[in-house]
Amino acid sequence: MNKVLVIGGGGREHALCWRLKQSPSVSAIFCAPGNAGIAADATCLNLNGTDAVVDFCKSENIALVVIGPEQPLVDGLTDRLKLENIPVFGPSKAAAQLEASKGFMKDLCRKYSIPTAAYGFFSDKKEALAFLDSRNFQKIVVKADGLAAGKGVIIAESKKEAVLAVEDMFSGEFGSAGSQVVIEEFLEGREASFFAVCDGKKAVEFAFAQDHKRVYDGDKGPNTGGMGTYSPAPLVTDAIRKEVMEKIINPTMTAMEKEGCSFSGVLFAGLMLTKDGAKLLEYNVRFGDPETQSMMMRFDGDLFELLLSCANGKVDEKFISLSKQSAVCVVICAKGYPGTYEKGSVISGLKKAASLPGVKIFHAGTAEKDGNIISVGGRVLGVTALGHTIKEAQELAYKAVDLIEWPQGFCRRDIAWQAV
């Protein structure tokens, strides 16, 4: 039997721990740092720093480390674990540049003819503004090059707005993430999230989903880390799946190997499905949040054996199995998110909501205090439901949402509207 350590403490990690626990070859799951919900499925730990992670893995004879968030990957945790011969699911620091630097990703696409939007990549504000002047984009997308928690993307409706976005980024609005900037054309179409698991040489399709980035109903307001998802996304047809693998995922795997930073882990491609075919908006190098919550509701294979096969350099797709049912995840956030919000308010009604058949509540920004579940983050809960259709899953998810008592929270009421 095998012990697993999951790194992270959000809704994605809760979904991963919950599904890993169901593998017949897993005897124990640990999560660092975890949260109040994860504590029901794993032993939560405080492991401060890479050395503490390595020491714990050795002392507990951990069979697999699964790294949830992007920051530990970008910081090189995978590299250190591999040096110690500890199996790990997640890319190296060099390969994590696909997410850590939007400029790196865009330059790779240009070099290897991977379809993406026309762009410019700048570390100098004057050059960025000159590029804006020279282009006739109807809408302009301005992106902070580095990690910005899903919030470093500005869609400018005019050149004036784009200039302000460039000024803000170079003035430090997004910290060091905005010290370099990507400016690209706005692509018209429908967005989709596509996931493939990889072993360094080969990629295999895992699942796909649809995310809702904007904070308010009708896709209004600022971008967030994600307000909800559904899976599968009906707009991703078999033909599109084939096209994405052949023109985007597989060429990326080849490109990364040629660049000396072969990719192992999960490739999460943010796509725009345009009239000219699928184009790559961005890569993430880990499972998405909250896409993972909806995908894990549908996944009924052996997640441990699948991720271990990737870590061991030979991805085995026989461990991938997805229900034909649909899943919808509605994220409940603290009022004020993605801006400032209060922490520490009590959330009740969770057991009643979770008792509905087909519902699972994944915790993100929660903690336990005096026997109560309290909010400690911006995105706090992922209320996720499984149904025969997307509409059925949507109705069930909102039925569960309405049983939760938390006046300080809010959610979108239209998750999955595109498919219903």
C-alpha positions as CSV (number, residue, x, y, z in Angstrom):
1,M,0.0,0.0,0.0
2,N,1.2,3.5,-0.8
3,K,1.3,6.9,1.0
4,V,0.7,10.1,-1.0
5,L,1.5,13.7,-0.2
6,V,-0.5,16.5,-1.9
7,I,1.0,20.0,-1.8
8,G,-1.6,22.8,-1.5
9,G,-4.7,23.9,0.4
10,G,-7.4,24.9,-2.1
11,G,-10.4,23.4,-3.7
12,R,-8.3,21.7,-6.4
13,E,-6.3,19.9,-3.7
14,H,-9.4,18.9,-1.9
15,A,-10.8,17.3,-5.1
16,L,-7.4,15.5,-5.7
17,C,-7.2,14.2,-2.1
18,W,-10.8,13.0,-2.3
19,R,-10.3,11.1,-5.5
20,L,-6.8,9.7,-4.6
21,K,-8.3,8.3,-1.4
22,Q,-10.5,6.1,-3.6
23,S,-7.5,4.3,-5.2
24,P,-7.3,0.7,-3.9
25,S,-3.5,1.0,-3.7
26,V,-3.4,4.1,-1.4
27,S,-3.2,3.5,2.3
28,A,-2.8,7.1,3.5
29,I,-3.0,10.7,2.2
30,F,-1.3,13.7,3.6
31,C,-1.8,17.3,2.5
32,A,0.3,20.4,3.2
33,P,-1.2,22.7,4.3
34,G,-4.7,21.4,3.5
35,N,-7.9,23.0,4.8
36,A,-10.9,22.3,7.0
37,G,-12.6,20.1,4.3
38,I,-9.4,18.3,3.2
39,A,-9.0,17.2,6.9
40,A,-11.9,14.7,6.3
41,D,-9.9,13.0,3.5
42,A,-6.3,13.5,4.5
43,T,-3.9,14.3,7.4
44,C,-3.2,18.0,7.2
45,L,0.4,19.1,7.9
46,N,2.5,22.3,8.2
47,L,5.7,21.7,6.2
48,N,7.6,24.9,6.0
49,G,10.0,24.9,3.1
50,T,11.5,22.3,0.7
51,D,13.7,20.7,3.2
52,A,10.7,19.9,5.5
53,V,8.9,18.4,2.5
54,V,11.9,16.2,1.6
55,D,12.4,15.1,5.2
56,F,8.7,14.2,5.6
57,C,8.7,12.2,2.4
58,K,11.7,10.2,3.5
59,S,10.5,9.6,7.0
60,E,7.0,8.4,5.9
61,N,8.3,6.6,2.7
62,I,6.0,8.6,0.5
63,A,5.2,6.8,-2.8
64,L,4.1,9.9,-4.7
65,V,4.0,13.7,-4.2
66,V,1.3,15.5,-6.2
67,I,2.0,19.3,-6.4
68,G,-1.3,21.3,-6.8
69,P,-0.4,25.0,-7.1
70,E,1.9,26.6,-9.6
71,Q,4.2,28.5,-7.2
72,P,6.0,25.4,-5.8
73,L,6.5,24.2,-9.4
74,V,8.0,27.5,-10.5
75,D,10.2,27.5,-7.4
76,G,11.6,24.1,-8.3
77,L,10.1,21.7,-5.8
78,T,9.9,18.9,-8.4
79,D,13.6,19.2,-9.2
80,R,14.5,18.8,-5.5
81,L,12.3,15.8,-5.0
82,K,13.7,14.1,-8.1
83,L,17.2,14.7,-6.8
84,E,16.1,12.7,-3.7
85,N,14.6,10.0,-5.9
86,I,11.1,10.8,-4.6
87,P,8.4,10.2,-7.3
88,V,6.6,13.5,-8.1
89,F,3.8,14.5,-10.4
90,G,4.5,18.0,-11.7
91,P,7.0,19.6,-14.2
92,S,10.5,20.8,-13.5
93,K,11.3,24.5,-12.8
94,A,12.5,24.9,-16.4
95,A,9.3,23.3,-17.9
96,A,7.1,25.4,-15.5
97,Q,8.1,28.4,-17.5
98,L,5.2,27.6,-19.8
99,E,3.0,29.1,-17.0
100,A,5.6,31.3,-15.2
101,S,6.3,33.4,-18.3
102,K,3.6,34.1,-20.9
103,G,6.4,35.5,-23.1
104,F,8.3,32.2,-23.0
105,M,5.1,30.4,-24.0
106,K,4.3,32.8,-26.8
107,D,7.9,32.7,-28.2
108,L,7.8,28.9,-28.1
109,C,4.5,29.0,-30.1
110,R,6.0,31.2,-32.7
111,K,9.2,29.1,-33.0
112,Y,7.3,25.8,-33.4
113,S,4.2,27.1,-35.3
114,I,1.7,26.4,-32.5
115,P,-1.5,28.4,-33.3
116,T,-1.9,31.4,-31.0
117,A,-2.8,35.1,-31.2
118,A,-0.5,37.6,-32.8
119,Y,1.6,39.3,-30.1
120,G,4.5,41.4,-28.8
121,F,6.6,40.7,-25.7
122,F,8.2,43.7,-23.9
123,S,10.4,44.5,-20.9
124,D,10.5,48.2,-21.9
125,K,7.4,50.4,-21.5
126,K,8.3,52.8,-24.4
127,E,8.6,49.8,-26.7
128,A,5.3,48.4,-25.5
129,L,3.5,51.7,-26.1
130,A,5.1,52.0,-29.6
131,F,3.9,48.5,-30.5
132,L,0.3,49.5,-29.4
133,D,0.6,52.6,-31.7
134,S,1.6,50.4,-34.6
135,R,-1.2,47.9,-34.4
136,N,-4.9,48.1,-35.5
137,F,-6.3,45.4,-33.1
138,Q,-10.0,46.0,-32.6
139,K,-9.6,44.8,-29.0
140,I,-6.3,44.4,-27.2
141,V,-5.2,42.0,-24.5
142,V,-2.5,43.1,-22.1
143,K,-1.0,40.4,-19.9
144,A,1.5,40.5,-17.1
145,D,4.2,38.1,-18.0
146,G,4.5,36.3,-14.7
147,L,2.2,34.7,-12.2
148,A,-0.7,36.9,-11.0
149,A,-3.2,34.5,-9.5
150,G,-5.4,34.5,-12.6
151,K,-5.8,38.3,-12.5
152,G,-3.0,39.6,-14.6
153,V,-5.0,39.8,-17.9
154,I,-6.6,43.0,-19.0
155,I,-9.0,42.9,-22.1
156,A,-8.9,46.5,-23.4
157,E,-11.9,47.7,-25.4
158,S,-9.8,50.6,-26.9
159,K,-6.2,51.7,-27.4
160,K,-6.6,54.2,-24.5
161,E,-7.5,51.4,-22.1
162,A,-4.6,49.3,-23.4
163,V,-2.2,52.2,-22.7
164,L,-3.5,52.5,-19.2
165,A,-3.1,48.7,-18.6
166,V,0.5,48.9,-19.8
167,E,1.2,51.9,-17.6
168,D,-0.3,50.1,-14.6
169,M,1.7,46.9,-15.2
170,F,5.0,48.7,-15.5
171,S,4.2,50.8,-12.5
172,G,4.0,47.7,-10.3
173,E,0.2,47.0,-10.1
174,F,1.0,43.3,-10.4
175,G,4.3,43.4,-8.7
176,S,7.2,41.6,-10.4
177,A,4.7,39.7,-12.5
178,G,4.2,42.9,-14.5
179,S,7.9,43.7,-15.1
180,Q,7.5,42.2,-18.5
181,V,4.3,42.5,-20.6
182,V,2.7,40.5,-23.5
183,I,0.4,42.5,-25.8
184,E,-1.8,40.4,-28.1
185,E,-4.8,40.6,-30.4
186,F,-8.1,39.7,-29.0
187,L,-9.4,36.4,-30.4
188,E,-13.1,36.0,-31.1
189,G,-14.7,32.7,-30.2
190,R,-15.6,30.4,-27.3
191,E,-13.1,29.5,-24.5
192,A,-12.5,26.0,-23.3
193,S,-10.0,24.3,-20.9
194,F,-8.2,21.2,-22.2
195,F,-6.2,18.9,-19.9
196,A,-3.5,16.3,-20.9
197,V,-1.4,14.2,-18.6
198,C,2.3,13.9,-19.7
199,D,5.3,11.7,-18.9
200,G,8.1,13.8,-20.5
201,K,7.7,12.4,-24.0
202,K,4.1,11.5,-24.5
203,A,0.8,13.3,-23.7
204,V,-2.6,11.7,-23.3
205,E,-5.9,13.6,-23.2
206,F,-7.4,13.6,-19.7
207,A,-10.6,15.8,-19.8
208,F,-11.9,19.1,-20.8
209,A,-14.1,21.7,-19.1
210,Q,-15.5,25.2,-19.3
211,D,-14.5,27.9,-16.8
212,H,-16.2,31.2,-15.8
213,K,-13.5,33.8,-15.1
214,R,-15.6,36.9,-14.6
215,V,-16.9,37.7,-11.1
216,Y,-20.5,38.5,-12.0
217,D,-23.4,36.9,-13.9
218,G,-23.4,37.4,-17.7
219,D,-19.5,37.3,-17.6
220,K,-19.4,40.9,-16.3
221,G,-16.8,42.4,-14.0
222,P,-13.1,41.7,-13.4
223,N,-11.3,38.4,-14.0
224,T,-11.0,36.1,-11.0
225,G,-9.3,32.8,-10.3
226,G,-12.5,31.1,-11.4
227,M,-16.1,31.4,-10.3
228,G,-17.3,28.0,-11.5
229,T,-17.0,25.3,-14.2
230,Y,-18.8,22.5,-15.9
231,S,-17.5,19.3,-17.6
232,P,-17.6,18.1,-20.2
233,A,-18.0,21.2,-22.4
234,P,-20.3,20.3,-25.3
235,L,-18.6,22.8,-27.6
236,V,-15.4,20.6,-27.5
237,T,-16.3,18.1,-30.2
238,D,-14.3,15.0,-31.2
239,A,-12.9,16.9,-34.1
240,I,-11.7,19.7,-31.9
241,R,-10.2,17.3,-29.4
242,K,-8.2,15.7,-32.2
243,E,-7.2,19.1,-33.6
244,V,-6.0,20.2,-30.1
245,M,-3.8,17.1,-29.6
246,E,-2.3,17.2,-33.1
247,K,-1.7,21.0,-33.4
248,I,-1.2,22.2,-29.9
249,I,-0.5,19.6,-27.2
250,N,1.8,17.2,-29.2
251,P,3.8,20.0,-30.9
252,T,4.3,21.5,-27.4
253,M,5.7,18.2,-26.0
254,T,8.1,18.0,-29.0
255,A,9.1,21.7,-28.6
256,M,9.8,21.4,-24.9
257,E,12.0,18.3,-25.4
258,K,13.9,20.1,-28.1
259,E,14.4,23.1,-25.8
260,G,15.9,20.8,-23.1
261,C,13.0,21.0,-20.7
262,S,10.8,18.1,-21.4
263,F,7.4,18.3,-19.8
264,S,6.0,15.9,-17.2
265,G,2.8,16.5,-15.3
266,V,-0.4,18.0,-16.5
267,L,-0.7,20.4,-19.4
268,F,-3.7,22.7,-19.0
269,A,-4.3,24.5,-22.3
270,G,-6.6,27.6,-22.2
271,L,-8.1,27.6,-25.7
272,M,-10.1,29.9,-27.9
273,L,-12.2,28.1,-30.4
274,T,-12.2,30.5,-33.3
275,K,-13.6,30.3,-36.9
276,D,-10.0,29.5,-37.9
277,G,-9.7,26.6,-35.5
278,A,-8.4,26.2,-31.9
279,K,-5.8,28.7,-30.8
280,L,-3.8,28.6,-27.5
281,L,-4.5,31.5,-25.1
282,E,-2.2,30.3,-22.3
283,Y,-0.7,27.2,-20.6
284,N,-1.0,26.3,-17.0
285,V,1.3,23.5,-15.7
286,R,-1.0,22.1,-13.1
287,F,-4.6,21.1,-12.7
288,G,-7.0,24.0,-12.9
289,D,-9.1,25.4,-10.0
290,P,-12.1,25.0,-10.1
291,E,-11.9,22.8,-13.3
292,T,-10.5,20.0,-11.2
293,Q,-13.5,19.9,-8.9
294,S,-15.9,19.2,-11.8
295,M,-13.5,16.8,-13.6
296,M,-12.8,14.8,-10.4
297,M,-16.6,14.3,-9.9
298,R,-16.6,12.6,-13.4
299,F,-13.3,10.7,-13.0
300,D,-13.8,7.1,-11.9
301,G,-10.4,5.6,-12.9
302,D,-7.4,5.1,-10.6
303,L,-5.9,8.6,-10.1
304,F,-2.9,7.4,-8.0
305,E,-1.8,4.8,-10.6
306,L,-2.3,7.4,-13.5
307,L,-0.2,10.1,-11.8
308,L,2.4,7.6,-10.7
309,S,2.8,6.3,-14.3
310,C,3.4,9.9,-15.4
311,A,6.0,10.5,-12.6
312,N,7.7,7.2,-13.6
313,G,8.0,8.3,-17.3
314,K,5.5,6.0,-18.9
315,V,1.9,7.4,-18.8
316,D,-0.6,4.6,-18.7
317,E,-3.9,5.7,-20.2
318,K,-5.7,2.6,-19.0
319,F,-6.1,4.3,-15.7
320,I,-8.2,7.2,-17.2
321,S,-12.0,6.6,-17.0
322,L,-14.6,9.4,-17.1
323,S,-18.3,9.1,-16.4
324,K,-20.6,10.1,-19.2
325,Q,-22.5,12.2,-16.7
326,S,-22.0,16.0,-16.4
327,A,-20.6,17.9,-13.4
328,V,-21.1,21.6,-12.4
329,C,-19.0,23.4,-9.8
330,V,-20.3,26.6,-8.3
331,V,-17.7,28.6,-6.4
332,I,-18.9,30.5,-3.3
333,C,-16.7,33.5,-2.5
334,A,-16.3,36.0,0.3
335,K,-18.1,39.3,-0.5
336,G,-15.6,41.7,-1.9
337,Y,-13.6,39.1,-3.9
338,P,-11.5,39.6,-6.1
339,G,-10.8,42.8,-4.1
340,T,-10.7,43.1,-0.4
341,Y,-12.8,40.8,1.8
342,E,-13.3,39.9,5.4
343,K,-12.1,36.7,7.0
344,G,-13.4,34.7,9.9
345,S,-17.1,34.5,9.4
346,V,-18.9,31.3,10.3
347,I,-20.4,29.1,7.5
348,S,-23.2,26.7,8.4
349,G,-25.5,24.3,6.6
350,L,-22.6,22.4,4.9
351,K,-23.7,18.9,6.2
352,K,-27.2,19.4,4.9
353,A,-26.0,20.6,1.5
354,A,-23.5,17.8,1.2
355,S,-26.1,15.2,2.1
356,L,-27.9,15.7,-1.2
357,P,-27.2,12.6,-3.5
358,G,-24.7,13.5,-6.2
359,V,-23.3,16.6,-4.4
360,K,-19.8,17.1,-3.0
361,I,-18.6,20.3,-1.4
362,F,-14.9,21.0,-2.0
363,H,-13.3,23.4,0.5
364,A,-10.8,26.1,-0.5
365,G,-10.5,29.1,1.9
366,T,-11.8,27.4,5.0
367,A,-10.5,26.6,8.5
368,E,-12.0,25.1,11.7
369,K,-12.3,27.2,14.8
370,D,-14.2,26.3,18.0
371,G,-16.0,23.5,16.1
372,N,-17.2,25.8,13.4
373,I,-16.1,26.1,9.7
374,I,-14.9,29.7,9.0
375,S,-13.8,31.5,5.9
376,V,-10.2,32.4,5.5
377,G,-9.9,33.1,1.8
378,G,-11.5,34.8,-1.2
379,R,-12.7,31.6,-3.0
380,V,-14.1,29.6,-0.2
381,L,-16.2,26.6,-1.4
382,G,-16.8,24.7,-4.6
383,V,-20.3,23.2,-4.5
384,T,-20.1,20.4,-7.1
385,A,-22.9,18.2,-8.4
386,L,-23.1,15.3,-10.9
387,G,-26.1,14.8,-13.1
388,H,-27.2,13.0,-16.3
389,T,-27.2,16.3,-18.1
390,I,-25.5,19.7,-17.5
391,K,-28.9,21.2,-16.7
392,E,-29.6,18.5,-14.1
393,A,-26.1,19.0,-12.5
394,Q,-26.6,22.8,-12.5
395,E,-30.0,22.6,-10.8
396,L,-28.6,20.2,-8.2
397,A,-25.5,22.4,-7.5
398,Y,-27.7,25.4,-6.9
399,K,-30.1,23.4,-4.7
400,A,-27.1,22.6,-2.5
401,V,-25.8,26.2,-2.6
402,D,-29.2,27.4,-1.3
403,L,-28.9,25.2,1.8
404,I,-25.6,26.8,2.8
405,E,-26.0,29.7,5.3
406,W,-23.3,32.3,4.9
407,P,-24.5,35.9,4.6
408,Q,-20.9,37.1,4.0
409,G,-20.6,34.9,0.8
410,F,-21.8,35.2,-2.8
411,C,-21.7,33.3,-6.0
412,R,-22.6,33.6,-9.6
413,R,-26.1,32.2,-10.4
414,D,-25.5,31.4,-14.0
415,I,-22.7,28.8,-14.0
416,A,-23.0,26.6,-17.1
417,W,-25.3,29.1,-18.9
418,Q,-23.5,28.5,-22.2
419,A,-24.5,24.8,-22.2
420,V,-28.0,25.0,-20.7
